[in-house]
Amino acid sequence: MDANMLYTARRNMVESQLRCCKVLEPSLIDLLMESPREKYVPEHVRSLAYMDGSVPLPQKQEMLTPLQEAHILQALNLKGSEKVLEIGTGSGYLTALLALLADSVISCEIHEDLVRLAESNLQNNGIDNANIVHVNAMDEHALHAASIGRNFDVIVLGATLEKIPSHIQSLLADRGQMIAFIGSDIVSLEHHIIDGDNTSRKVIMETRLLPMEGLIKTREFIF
């Protein structure tokens, strides 16, 4: 696809997928129009960059859909000073958008080849405030050993979970925001705001998404 066709596809994505689903924030629309999603899509499926659905990635993974990405960013309403933790880097597109809107991003990815892909994509597109860490973030001990820090203003969990692990939630700063896909089949994209012992929860949309990889199973003792 040439540049004009890609721009038209991007415009059609905004008009037919986002605006009709209440993604209306003008500055976010401008960002998505100016951010070439196709540069984060593997070359052999580049024609799918703006499709209404998931784009396949290596390791049987997939990108979030444009609508999922847009709803996440609209809900967070980042101001530019935030320290963000992302779980599940994929190709690095949402990582890049978060980095453009926040102060810094640390993104955890379980697959080494996706780490390399995302790092290359970010470098090629001039994103220098995002750091990719090769780690299974669902493993508390591995995540602790990776020394990623804590007191994040925002945490984005980019795959489906039955519930948010306590070791992930403990990394969130007070009055921090968390985005998570919760459920098993049809899942809810949820926006949580933590304020002391209180948590506000808003369901943004219902959708489908692959389950989070690397979950540690708890052993059951049978007597």
BAFI-822703 format. One line per field, with one value per residue (C-alpha): residue in one letter; y, z, x. Coordinates in steps of 0.2 Angstrom, whole numbers, plus 2048, in hexadecimal, padded with zeros to 3 digits. Example, Ala and Ser with C-alpha at 12.3 -4.5 7.8 and 13.67 -1.06 7.14 Angstrom:
BEGIN
residuo <- c(A  S);
y <- c(7EA  7FB);
z <- c(827  824);
x <- c(83E  844);
***
This chain:
BEGIN
residuo <- c(M  D  A  N  M  L  Y  T  A  R  R  N  M  V  E  S  Q  L  R  C  C  K  V  L  E  P  S  L  I  D  L  L  M  E  S  P  R  E  K  Y  V  P  E  H  V  R  S  L  A  Y  M  D  G  S  V  P  L  P  Q  K  Q  E  M  L  T  P  L  Q  E  A  H  I  L  Q  A  L  N  L  K  G  S  E  K  V  L  E  I  G  T  G  S  G  Y  L  T  A  L  L  A  L  L  A  D  S  V  I  S  C  E  I  H  E  D  L  V  R  L  A  E  S  N  L  Q  N  N  G  I  D  N  A  N  I  V  H  V  N  A  M  D  E  H  A  L  H  A  A  S  I  G  R  N  F  D  V  I  V  L  G  A  T  L  E  K  I  P  S  H  I  Q  S  L  L  A  D  R  G  Q  M  I  A  F  I  G  S  D  I  V  S  L  E  H  H  I  I  D  G  D  N  T  S  R  K  V  I  M  E  T  R  L  L  P  M  E  G  L  I  K  T  R  E  F  I  F);
y <- c(800  811  820  827  817  814  826  822  812  81B  828  81B  812  822  826  814  80C  819  828  81D  814  825  827  83A  843  84F  84E  83A  83A  845  83A  82A  833  838  827  81A  80A  801  804  7F8  7EA  7DC  7DF  7D0  7D6  7E8  7EA  7E5  7F4  7FD  7EF  7ED  7DF  7D8  7D7  7C7  7C8  7BB  7AE  7AC  7BE  7CC  7DF  7E7  7EE  800  802  7FA  805  815  811  80E  81E  828  821  825  837  838  849  846  844  832  823  814  801  7F7  7E4  7DC  7E6  7DD  7E7  7F7  802  805  807  815  81E  81D  824  832  837  833  837  825  813  802  7F4  7E2  7D4  7C2  7BD  7C2  7C3  7D0  7D9  7DB  7E0  7ED  7F4  7F6  7FE  80A  80F  811  81C  828  822  824  824  812  803  7F1  7E4  7D2  7CA  7C0  7CD  7C1  7B8  7C3  7BD  7C0  7D1  7D6  7D0  7DB  7EA  7F4  800  804  812  813  820  814  801  7FA  7E7  7E3  7D1  7C9  7C4  7BD  7C9  7D5  7CD  7D5  7D7  7E2  7EC  7F0  7F9  806  817  81E  826  81C  816  804  7FD  7EA  7DE  7D3  7C3  7B3  7B3  7C4  7CF  7E0  7EE  7F6  807  807  816  812  81E  818  809  80E  808  80F  804  808  7FC  804  7F7  7E4  7DB  7CC  7CA  7BC  7B7  7BD  7B1  7AC  7AB  7A1  793  790  77E  776  76A  75A  751);
z <- c(800  7FC  807  801  803  814  819  812  81C  82C  829  826  836  840  838  837  846  853  851  850  861  86A  868  866  86F  861  867  868  856  850  858  850  83F  841  847  839  840  831  837  846  83C  835  822  81C  824  822  818  828  832  832  832  83E  848  84F  844  847  84E  851  85F  85B  863  85C  85D  866  85A  856  860  86F  86E  86C  87A  886  881  883  894  89A  894  897  89B  897  8A8  8AB  8AE  8A5  8A7  898  899  888  87B  86B  85D  867  85F  86F  878  86C  86E  881  880  875  882  892  89A  899  896  89C  892  897  889  88C  87A  875  863  866  871  863  857  862  866  853  850  85E  859  846  84B  857  867  874  885  885  88C  887  894  890  89F  8A4  8AE  8B4  8BE  8CD  8D1  8BF  8BF  8CF  8C8  8B9  8C4  8BA  8C9  8D0  8D4  8C2  8BE  8B1  8AE  89E  89D  88A  88B  894  8A7  8B3  8C0  8C2  8CB  8DB  8D7  8C8  8D1  8DF  8D2  8CF  8D8  8E3  8D8  8C9  8BA  8B4  8A4  8A3  899  8A5  8A1  898  887  885  890  897  894  8A5  8AB  8BD  8C8  8D8  8E7  8F7  8FC  8EF  8DD  8D0  8C1  8B0  8A2  892  886  884  877  874  877  879  88B  894  893  8A1  8AF  8BD  8C2  8D5  8DA  8E3  8F1  8F2  903);
x <- c(800  807  807  7F6  7ED  7F4  7EF  7DD  7DD  7E2  7D4  7C7  7CC  7C9  7B9  7B1  7B9  7BC  7B1  7A1  7A7  7A8  7BB  7B9  7C8  7CF  7E1  7E0  7D9  7E7  7F4  7ED  7EC  7FE  804  808  801  807  819  816  80E  818  81C  812  802  804  7F5  7EB  7F2  7E1  7D5  7C7  7CE  7DF  7EF  7F9  80A  818  816  803  800  7F6  7F6  7E7  7DA  7DA  7CA  7D2  7E1  7D7  7CC  7DB  7E3  7D2  7CF  7E0  7E0  7F3  7FA  80C  814  80F  81A  812  814  80D  80C  80C  816  812  818  81A  80C  802  813  818  807  809  81A  814  807  811  822  829  823  82A  822  824  824  825  82B  83D  83A  82B  837  843  835  82E  83F  843  832  834  845  840  832  83C  835  842  839  833  83D  838  83C  83D  834  824  81B  80F  81D  81F  831  837  82F  837  848  846  846  83A  835  824  818  813  805  7FD  7FE  7F7  7F4  7F3  7EB  7DC  7DD  7D0  7D6  7E5  7F3  7F7  80A  805  7F9  806  810  803  805  7F7  7EA  7F1  7E8  7E7  7E0  7DC  7D2  7C8  7BF  7C1  7B7  7AE  7B9  7B7  7C3  7C4  7CB  7D0  7D5  7DD  7DB  7E2  7D7  7C9  7C9  7BD  7B9  7B2  7AE  7B3  7AE  7AB  7B7  7C1  7D4  7E1  7E4  7F4  803  80E  802  809  7FD  7FB  7FD  7EF  7F3  7E8  7E7);
***
